Amino acid sequence: MSKYELVIYWSNEDNAFIVEVPELPGCMADGATYQEAVANAERVIGEWVETATDLGRSIPEPRGRLLYA
């Protein structure tokens, strides 16, 4: 299980749950159910990290809960 923050919300437009990973630019997933969306996000996070590693890019450390003003 990833330690990155997940922002999860329902999208009427997509008729799916959307998951954004704020700490990993462009990292998003979706799913028909909340559980499916989270599982897809975990898979996509792994792929994001793998791709960044292959490209020699830095991988942000999970910061835990992010605070927004």
VEXLUM-624522 format. One record per residue (C-alpha): x, y, z; residue in one letter; residue number from 1. Coordinates in pm, 1 decimal, m for minus. Layout:
BEGIN
<east=X; north=Y; up=Z; aa=a; i=NUM> .
...
// end
This chain:
BEGIN
<east=0.0; north=0.0; up=0.0; aa=m; i=1> .
<east=126.5; north=341.4; up=m96.4; aa=s; i=2> .
<east=183.5; north=615.0; up=160.0; aa=k; i=3> .
<east=101.1; north=896.3; up=m81.3; aa=y; i=4> .
<east=m205.0; north=1108.3; up=m14.3; aa=e; i=5> .
<east=m505.2; north=1020.1; up=m230.2; aa=l; i=6> .
<east=m777.2; north=1271.8; up=m315.2; aa=v; i=7> .
<east=m1090.5; north=1076.9; up=m405.8; aa=i; i=8> .
<east=m1414.6; north=1219.9; up=m541.6; aa=y; i=9> .
<east=m1715.5; north=1121.9; up=m749.3; aa=w; i=10> .
<east=m1736.6; north=1258.8; up=m1104.3; aa=s; i=11> .
<east=m2086.1; north=1277.7; up=m1253.9; aa=n; i=12> .
<east=m1927.4; north=1359.0; up=m1589.1; aa=e; i=13> .
<east=m1721.6; north=1037.1; up=m1587.8; aa=d; i=14> .
<east=m1973.3; north=836.6; up=m1383.9; aa=n; i=15> .
<east=m1679.9; north=711.0; up=m1177.5; aa=a; i=16> .
<east=m1471.7; north=776.5; up=m869.0; aa=f; i=17> .
<east=m1160.2; north=977.5; up=m953.6; aa=i; i=18> .
<east=m838.1; north=950.2; up=m753.9; aa=v; i=19> .
<east=m567.5; north=1216.5; up=m773.8; aa=e; i=20> .
<east=m221.7; north=1178.6; up=m617.9; aa=v; i=21> .
<east=m116.3; north=1541.3; up=m553.0; aa=p; i=22> .
<east=246.7; north=1456.5; up=m474.5; aa=e; i=23> .
<east=300.0; north=1279.3; up=m808.8; aa=l; i=24> .
<east=231.3; north=1517.7; up=m1099.1; aa=p; i=25> .
<east=m19.5; north=1379.0; up=m1346.3; aa=g; i=26> .
<east=m85.9; north=1065.0; up=m1141.2; aa=c; i=27> .
<east=m458.6; north=985.9; up=m1151.2; aa=m; i=28> .
<east=m687.0; north=683.7; up=m1166.5; aa=a; i=29> .
<east=m1056.5; north=606.6; up=m1169.9; aa=d; i=30> .
<east=m1295.9; north=325.4; up=m1095.4; aa=g; i=31> .
<east=m1663.8; north=235.3; up=m1092.7; aa=a; i=32> .
<east=m1647.9; north=183.7; up=m715.0; aa=t; i=33> .
<east=m1448.7; north=354.2; up=m441.5; aa=y; i=34> .
<east=m1250.7; north=34.4; up=m379.2; aa=q; i=35> .
<east=m1177.7; north=m14.7; up=m748.9; aa=e; i=36> .
<east=m1059.5; north=345.1; up=m780.9; aa=a; i=37> .
<east=m820.7; north=307.4; up=m485.7; aa=v; i=38> .
<east=m687.6; north=m25.2; up=m619.1; aa=a; i=39> .
<east=m632.3; north=133.5; up=m961.2; aa=n; i=40> .
<east=m456.6; north=428.4; up=m796.0; aa=a; i=41> .
<east=m218.9; north=192.8; up=m615.2; aa=e; i=42> .
<east=m132.6; north=26.2; up=m946.7; aa=r; i=43> .
<east=m85.1; north=361.1; up=m1122.7; aa=v; i=44> .
<east=136.5; north=490.3; up=m839.9; aa=i; i=45> .
<east=361.3; north=187.7; up=m888.8; aa=g; i=46> .
<east=375.0; north=250.2; up=m1262.7; aa=e; i=47> .
<east=444.8; north=622.3; up=m1206.2; aa=w; i=48> .
<east=737.6; north=540.8; up=m974.7; aa=v; i=49> .
<east=870.2; north=275.8; up=m1213.4; aa=e; i=50> .
<east=857.0; north=514.2; up=m1510.3; aa=t; i=51> .
<east=1021.9; north=795.6; up=m1313.3; aa=a; i=52> .
<east=1298.2; north=554.7; up=m1207.0; aa=t; i=53> .
<east=1351.1; north=438.3; up=m1565.4; aa=d; i=54> .
<east=1378.4; north=801.5; up=m1678.9; aa=l; i=55> .
<east=1620.3; north=892.9; up=m1398.0; aa=g; i=56> .
<east=1375.8; north=1137.4; up=m1240.7; aa=r; i=57> .
<east=1350.7; north=1199.1; up=m868.8; aa=s; i=58> .
<east=1064.3; north=1039.5; up=m680.2; aa=i; i=59> .
<east=904.5; north=1254.0; up=m409.3; aa=p; i=60> .
<east=895.0; north=1107.0; up=m60.4; aa=e; i=61> .
<east=540.3; north=1069.0; up=73.1; aa=p; i=62> .
<east=467.4; north=1364.9; up=300.2; aa=r; i=63> .
<east=161.1; north=1222.0; up=468.6; aa=g; i=64> .
<east=m139.6; north=1444.6; up=514.6; aa=r; i=65> .
<east=m115.9; north=1764.0; up=315.5; aa=l; i=66> .
<east=m268.4; north=2079.9; up=454.4; aa=l; i=67> .
<east=m456.0; north=2318.1; up=231.1; aa=y; i=68> .
<east=m542.9; north=2676.9; up=319.7; aa=a; i=69> .
// end
